[in-house]
């Protein structure tokens, strides 16, 4: 059986390569975590906007049926749509459940 003999320079080079690989791996995982957090925040915003528009559509539909033949065209849409957007935004924000998720540093993050 042969023994492996390494010089101190070869050992230090191997340790250096392992250290560089570890640092690259850690920085990649941090970037991935930051990208996932950014995507999650963007998804929450898009989700809220979708719920607001859907609720606004329901309110406009109900108002349309209630008024039933008053003003025609874009004027009616503007008269009914603007208040519905404000009301649906307020209702959606009021009915949205928020949670507090613990963060790595011990503080709480409102979601």
N, C-alpha and C positions, 0 to 999 in steps of 0.2 A: 504494500500500500504506500502511496506517495503522500507526503505531507504538503500542505499548501503554505507557501512562504510568501508573505507580502511585505513590502517595504513600508516604512512609516508614511511615505508620500502617497503610496497607493491606498493605504487605509484612510488618510485624510481626504483624498480625492473621492473615495466611495462615500464617506460621511457627508462631504459637501454635496454630492449628487443627491443623496437621500434628503438632505435638508432643503435643497432647491425644489425637489418634487413635493415635499410636504408643504412648502410655502405656496407653490402654484396651486395645489389642491385646495388649500384653505381659502385663498383669494377667489378661486372659482366658486366655491360654495357660498362665500359672502355675496358675490355678485348675483348668484342665482337666487339667494334669499331676498336681496334687495329688489330684483326684478319681479319676484313673486309677490312681494308686498305692494309694489307699484301696480301690478296687474289687478290685485285684489281691490285696491282703492279705486282704480278706474272702473272696475266691474260694479262696485257699489254705486258709483255716480250714474252709470248707464242704467242700472237697475232702477234707481230712484226716478230718473227721467222717464223711463218706460212706464212706471206705475203712475206717475203724474199725468202723462199723456193719456193713458187708458182711463183713469178716473175722470179726467177732463172730458173725454169722449162720452162717457156715461152721463155726466151732468149736462152736456150740450144736447144729447139725445132726449133727456127728460125735459129740458126747457123747450126744445123744439116741439115736442108733442103738446106741451102745456100751452104754448102760444098759438100754435097751429095755423096760421095764415095771416099774421100781421104784416110785417115788412118782408120784402122778398130780396133774395140775392145775397151779395157780400155784406150789405149793411146788417142784415139779420145775423149772419155768421159772426161778424165783428162784435155786435151787441151781445150775443150769447157766448161767444168763445172767450173773450177776455176775462169776464168774471169767473168762468168755469176754470180757466187755468190757475187763477189765484186761489180759488176755493179748493181745487184738487191738490195743489201744492201744500196748502195748510193741512188738509185732511190726511194726505199721505205722510207728511212729516209727523203728525200727531199719532198716527196709527202704526208707524214703523217701530219695531222693537229693536232696542240697542242693547248690546252686551258689553261687559268689561272683561277683556281677556288679559291675563297676566303676561307681562313681557319678561324678557330674560334679565333685565336689570331690576326687577322687582316692582316697578311701577305698573299701573293699570292703563290699558289702551282702550279707549271707547270705540266701539265698532257699531 
